[in-house]
Amino acid sequence: MMMGTTKDGVNAAWAICAMIRIEGQLISRIDEYIDRAGKFDLAVNGEARTPGL
């Protein structure tokens, strides 16, 4: 989950998937996928909960 604050001051979160490839004990590649359409506002208390779960 990626969390941030919009320019309007709203705390928001987006679902993400991160694929990390390791070769020889070093990170050789990172791919990130962000569901930009799946943005949701965080609760007033700042709790991050995926809607529906």
Secondary structure by P-SEA (a helix, b strand, c coil): cbbbbccccccccccbbbbbbbccccccbbbbbbccccccccccccccccccc
